[in-house]
């Protein structure tokens, strides 16, 4: 008889870089990535898209995009004059994670 807990699926929290890889992969490759994690009876946990599209996440993304474009001399609304309205372009998970990671010193941090 198996232990009851061994019958339940476990989750595997992907790192931000693994999430980018997962979201960026198309077609059968994406399926292979999913199979890789599910083959060990683990469900891959990605970025919560409801949270991603929330005002608090999008506000940070829009601010950082304006800050980085100002540093690079691109023409975008300056950070000081910017007011988040919720009507800005929403960040795709890959764009959001990439922009946040560009401000980290760690190469592949965890979500915790």
N, C-alpha and C positions, 0 to 999 in steps of 0.2 A: 504494500500500500504506500502510495506517495504522500508526502507531506502536503497538506492543503495549500500552503503558501507557494509551493513549487508549481502548482497548477495555474496560479495567477500570472498574468503578464507583468513584466517589469518595464520600466521606462528608462530610456537612455537619453540624457540631456546632451544634445550636441553643443559643441563649443561654437562661438560666433563664426570662426572660420569654416567649421563643418557645415553650419547653416548656410553660409554663402555658397559653398560647394553644392549643397543639396538644392538650393533655390536656382543655382546657375545651370545645373545639369538638366539636359532635355531628353525626352523620349525614353529609350530603353536604358540609357545610362542612369537616369533618375530612378528607374525601377531597380537597377542593380544596387544603387546606394541604399534604397529602402530595404531591399532583400538582405543586404549586408547586416543591417541592424536588427531586422526582424528574425533573421535566422537564429539568433541567440535568444529568441523569445523576448526580445526587447522592443518596445515601441519608441521610435525616435521622437524626441520632443523638440520642436522648432520654436521660433519666436512666436509669441502670441499675437496674431494679426489684429485682434480686436484692440489690444494694447497699442500696437504699432500705429494704428490709425486714430488713436485717441489724441486729444488736444495736447496733452502733456508731452507725448513722444514727438509729435509733429512740430510742436513749438521749438523743442530743442534742435531738431533736424534743420528747420528753417533758419534758426539763429546761427547754427554752425556753418551752414552753407553760405550765408551772407558774410560771416566772419572770415571764412577761408577765401571767398572770392575777393574780398577787400584786400587781404594779404597778398593775393596773386595779381592785384591790379585789374581785375575784371569789373565790368560795370553791372552792378546789381544794387538793389536798395541798400544803402548803408545800414549797418547794425543799429546805430544810434537813432535813426529815423524810422526804424521798422516796427510795425505793430502787427502782431499775429491776428489774422482775421478768420482763419479756418478755410479760406477760399484758395489758399496757395496750393501748388502742385503737391500731391501726396507722395511721400517717399515709398518706393518699393522696398521690401525687406533687404535686398542686397545693397541698395543705395544707403539705407539707414544704417545698417551694420557697418558698412565700409566707412561711412563718414565718422561714425563713433570710434571705430578702431584706429582711424588716422590720428586720433588724439591720445592714444594709449602708448605707453612705452613697452608694454608686454607684447610679444609677437602673437600669441594665441591665448588670450585670457579666457577665464570661464565666466559664466553669467553671475556667479556668486560674488 
